[in-house]
Amino acid sequence: MRKMSSQTSMSKQQRRGYRLFSPQNALRVIGPGLVLQGLLFFAFAVPLTQQIFPAADDQAIHVGMVMRRGLATMSFLAGLVIFLVRDESDRVTKRVLFGCCIGFAAISLSMLKLVLDAAAVIPLPAMVIYSAATLISGYLAFDKTA
Protein backbone atom coordinates (compact mmCIF):
# COMPACT_ATOMS: atom_id res chain seq x y z
CA MET A 1 0.00 0.00 0.00
CA ARG A 2 2.80 2.37 0.87
CA LYS A 3 4.61 1.59 -2.37
CA MET A 4 1.52 2.50 -4.38
CA SER A 5 1.31 5.84 -2.58
CA SER A 6 4.91 6.75 -3.40
CA GLN A 7 4.40 5.81 -7.05
CA THR A 8 1.32 8.02 -7.22
CA SER A 9 3.10 11.01 -5.72
CA MET A 10 6.09 10.37 -7.97
CA SER A 11 3.90 10.50 -11.06
CA LYS A 12 2.31 13.75 -9.81
CA GLN A 13 5.76 15.29 -9.47
CA GLN A 14 6.71 14.13 -12.93
CA ARG A 15 3.48 15.48 -14.43
CA ARG A 16 3.94 18.78 -12.60
CA GLY A 17 7.40 19.12 -14.13
CA TYR A 18 5.92 18.98 -17.64
CA ARG A 19 2.98 21.32 -17.10
CA LEU A 20 2.73 24.20 -19.52
CA PHE A 21 0.83 26.36 -17.02
CA SER A 22 2.97 25.86 -13.94
CA PRO A 23 3.54 28.70 -11.46
CA GLN A 24 7.20 28.80 -12.49
CA ASN A 25 6.34 29.08 -16.19
CA ALA A 26 3.83 31.82 -15.45
CA LEU A 27 6.56 33.81 -13.70
CA ARG A 28 8.84 33.15 -16.69
CA VAL A 29 6.25 34.94 -18.86
CA ILE A 30 5.05 37.65 -16.46
CA GLY A 31 8.53 38.81 -15.44
CA PRO A 32 9.94 39.46 -18.91
CA GLY A 33 6.55 40.85 -19.98
CA LEU A 34 6.74 43.52 -17.28
CA VAL A 35 10.40 44.24 -18.11
CA LEU A 36 9.47 44.68 -21.78
CA GLN A 37 6.53 46.89 -20.79
CA GLY A 38 8.86 49.02 -18.69
CA LEU A 39 11.32 49.43 -21.55
CA LEU A 40 8.53 50.32 -24.00
CA PHE A 41 6.92 52.76 -21.55
CA PHE A 42 10.27 54.48 -21.08
CA ALA A 43 11.15 54.61 -24.79
CA PHE A 44 7.68 55.70 -25.97
CA ALA A 45 6.52 57.79 -23.01
CA VAL A 46 5.47 60.80 -25.08
CA PRO A 47 3.59 58.97 -27.89
CA LEU A 48 1.79 56.75 -25.35
CA THR A 49 0.75 59.77 -23.32
CA GLN A 50 -0.51 61.53 -26.44
CA GLN A 51 -2.45 58.42 -27.49
CA ILE A 52 -4.11 57.98 -24.10
CA PHE A 53 -4.82 61.71 -23.59
CA PRO A 54 -5.36 63.14 -27.10
CA ALA A 55 -6.69 66.51 -25.88
CA ALA A 56 -3.73 67.23 -23.54
CA ASP A 57 -1.61 70.35 -24.06
CA ASP A 58 2.22 70.41 -24.07
CA GLN A 59 2.59 70.89 -20.33
CA ALA A 60 0.21 68.02 -19.59
CA ILE A 61 2.07 65.82 -22.08
CA HIS A 62 5.33 66.63 -20.28
CA VAL A 63 3.82 65.70 -16.90
CA GLY A 64 2.42 62.49 -18.42
CA MET A 65 5.83 61.64 -19.88
CA VAL A 66 7.54 62.11 -16.51
CA MET A 67 4.92 59.99 -14.75
CA ARG A 68 5.05 57.27 -17.43
CA ARG A 69 8.84 57.04 -17.16
CA GLY A 70 8.50 56.63 -13.40
CA LEU A 71 5.94 53.91 -14.00
CA ALA A 72 8.31 52.33 -16.53
CA THR A 73 11.10 51.96 -13.99
CA MET A 74 8.71 50.42 -11.44
CA SER A 75 7.43 47.97 -14.08
CA PHE A 76 11.03 47.06 -14.94
CA LEU A 77 11.86 46.49 -11.27
CA ALA A 78 8.75 44.39 -10.60
CA GLY A 79 9.34 42.29 -13.72
CA LEU A 80 12.94 41.66 -12.78
CA VAL A 81 12.06 40.56 -9.23
CA ILE A 82 9.22 38.33 -10.48
CA PHE A 83 11.52 36.70 -13.02
CA LEU A 84 14.26 36.10 -10.44
CA VAL A 85 11.95 34.17 -8.08
CA ARG A 86 10.74 31.81 -10.81
CA ASP A 87 12.85 28.86 -9.61
CA GLU A 88 11.98 29.17 -5.92
CA SER A 89 9.69 26.72 -4.11
CA ASP A 90 6.06 26.31 -5.10
CA ARG A 91 4.99 28.13 -1.95
CA VAL A 92 7.05 31.21 -2.87
CA THR A 93 5.99 31.24 -6.52
CA LYS A 94 2.32 30.90 -5.58
CA ARG A 95 2.62 33.82 -3.16
CA VAL A 96 4.22 35.93 -5.88
CA LEU A 97 1.44 34.89 -8.28
CA PHE A 98 -1.15 35.88 -5.68
CA GLY A 99 0.51 39.30 -5.49
CA CYS A 100 0.49 39.49 -9.29
CA CYS A 101 -3.20 38.62 -9.30
CA ILE A 102 -4.00 41.46 -6.89
CA GLY A 103 -1.82 43.92 -8.82
CA PHE A 104 -3.18 42.97 -12.23
CA ALA A 105 -6.74 43.12 -10.89
CA ALA A 106 -6.10 46.64 -9.60
CA ILE A 107 -4.66 47.68 -12.96
CA SER A 108 -7.59 46.10 -14.83
CA LEU A 109 -10.19 47.80 -12.64
CA SER A 110 -8.38 51.11 -12.92
CA MET A 111 -8.33 50.88 -16.71
CA LEU A 112 -12.01 49.93 -16.77
CA LYS A 113 -12.90 52.94 -14.60
CA LEU A 114 -10.90 55.27 -16.87
CA VAL A 115 -12.77 53.96 -19.90
CA LEU A 116 -16.19 54.17 -18.23
CA ASP A 117 -15.49 57.73 -17.04
CA ALA A 118 -14.18 58.64 -20.53
CA ALA A 119 -11.10 60.01 -18.77
CA ALA A 120 -8.60 58.30 -21.09
CA VAL A 121 -8.37 56.18 -24.22
CA ILE A 122 -7.20 52.73 -23.16
CA PRO A 123 -6.42 50.22 -25.93
CA LEU A 124 -8.64 47.13 -25.76
CA PRO A 125 -5.69 44.69 -26.11
CA ALA A 126 -4.13 46.15 -22.95
CA MET A 127 -7.34 45.61 -21.02
CA VAL A 128 -7.65 42.03 -22.29
CA ILE A 129 -4.01 41.19 -21.49
CA TYR A 130 -4.19 42.52 -17.93
CA SER A 131 -7.54 40.82 -17.30
CA ALA A 132 -6.19 37.50 -18.61
CA ALA A 133 -3.06 37.89 -16.49
CA THR A 134 -5.30 38.46 -13.45
CA LEU A 135 -7.27 35.27 -14.09
CA ILE A 136 -4.27 33.08 -14.94
CA SER A 137 -2.12 34.23 -12.01
CA GLY A 138 -5.08 33.87 -9.64
CA TYR A 139 -5.87 30.39 -10.91
CA LEU A 140 -2.26 29.24 -10.56
CA ALA A 141 -1.90 30.83 -7.13
CA PHE A 142 -4.81 28.76 -5.79
CA ASP A 143 -4.50 25.63 -7.91
CA LYS A 144 -3.76 22.67 -5.64
CA THR A 145 -2.41 20.51 -8.45
CA ALA A 146 0.14 23.04 -9.73
C-alpha positions in Angstrom: 0.0 0.0 0.0 2.8 2.4 0.9 4.6 1.6 -2.4 1.5 2.5 -4.4 1.3 5.8 -2.6 4.9 6.8 -3.4 4.4 5.8 -7.0 1.3 8.0 -7.2 3.1 11.0 -5.7 6.1 10.4 -8.0 3.9 10.5 -11.1 2.3 13.7 -9.8 5.8 15.3 -9.5 6.7 14.1 -12.9 3.5 15.5 -14.4 3.9 18.8 -12.6 7.4 19.1 -14.1 5.9 19.0 -17.6 3.0 21.3 -17.1 2.7 24.2 -19.5 0.8 26.4 -17.0 3.0 25.9 -13.9 3.5 28.7 -11.5 7.2 28.8 -12.5 6.3 29.1 -16.2 3.8 31.8 -15.4 6.6 33.8 -13.7 8.8 33.2 -16.7 6.3 34.9 -18.9 5.0 37.6 -16.5 8.5 38.8 -15.4 9.9 39.5 -18.9 6.5 40.9 -20.0 6.7 43.5 -17.3 10.4 44.2 -18.1 9.5 44.7 -21.8 6.5 46.9 -20.8 8.9 49.0 -18.7 11.3 49.4 -21.6 8.5 50.3 -24.0 6.9 52.8 -21.5 10.3 54.5 -21.1 11.1 54.6 -24.8 7.7 55.7 -26.0 6.5 57.8 -23.0 5.5 60.8 -25.1 3.6 59.0 -27.9 1.8 56.8 -25.4 0.7 59.8 -23.3 -0.5 61.5 -26.4 -2.5 58.4 -27.5 -4.1 58.0 -24.1 -4.8 61.7 -23.6 -5.4 63.1 -27.1 -6.7 66.5 -25.9 -3.7 67.2 -23.5 -1.6 70.3 -24.1 2.2 70.4 -24.1 2.6 70.9 -20.3 0.2 68.0 -19.6 2.1 65.8 -22.1 5.3 66.6 -20.3 3.8 65.7 -16.9 2.4 62.5 -18.4 5.8 61.6 -19.9 7.5 62.1 -16.5 4.9 60.0 -14.8 5.0 57.3 -17.4 8.8 57.0 -17.2 8.5 56.6 -13.4 5.9 53.9 -14.0 8.3 52.3 -16.5 11.1 52.0 -14.0 8.7 50.4 -11.4 7.4 48.0 -14.1 11.0 47.1 -14.9 11.9 46.5 -11.3 8.7 44.4 -10.6 9.3 42.3 -13.7 12.9 41.7 -12.8 12.1 40.6 -9.2 9.2 38.3 -10.5 11.5 36.7 -13.0 14.3 36.1 -10.4 11.9 34.2 -8.1 10.7 31.8 -10.8 12.9 28.9 -9.6 12.0 29.2 -5.9 9.7 26.7 -4.1 6.1 26.3 -5.1 5.0 28.1 -2.0 7.1 31.2 -2.9 6.0 31.2 -6.5 2.3 30.9 -5.6 2.6 33.8 -3.2 4.2 35.9 -5.9 1.4 34.9 -8.3 -1.1 35.9 -5.7 0.5 39.3 -5.5 0.5 39.5 -9.3 -3.2 38.6 -9.3 -4.0 41.5 -6.9 -1.8 43.9 -8.8 -3.2 43.0 -12.2 -6.7 43.1 -10.9 -6.1 46.6 -9.6 -4.7 47.7 -13.0 -7.6 46.1 -14.8 -10.2 47.8 -12.6 -8.4 51.1 -12.9 -8.3 50.9 -16.7 -12.0 49.9 -16.8 -12.9 52.9 -14.6 -10.9 55.3 -16.9 -12.8 54.0 -19.9 -16.2 54.2 -18.2 -15.5 57.7 -17.0 -14.2 58.6 -20.5 -11.1 60.0 -18.8 -8.6 58.3 -21.1 -8.4 56.2 -24.2 -7.2 52.7 -23.2 -6.4 50.2 -25.9 -8.6 47.1 -25.8 -5.7 44.7 -26.1 -4.1 46.1 -22.9 -7.3 45.6 -21.0 -7.6 42.0 -22.3 -4.0 41.2 -21.5 -4.2 42.5 -17.9 -7.5 40.8 -17.3 -6.2 37.5 -18.6 -3.1 37.9 -16.5 -5.3 38.5 -13.5 -7.3 35.3 -14.1 -4.3 33.1 -14.9 -2.1 34.2 -12.0 -5.1 33.9 -9.6 -5.9 30.4 -10.9 -2.3 29.2 -10.6 -1.9 30.8 -7.1 -4.8 28.8 -5.8 -4.5 25.6 -7.9 -3.8 22.7 -5.6 -2.4 20.5 -8.5 0.1 23.0 -9.7 
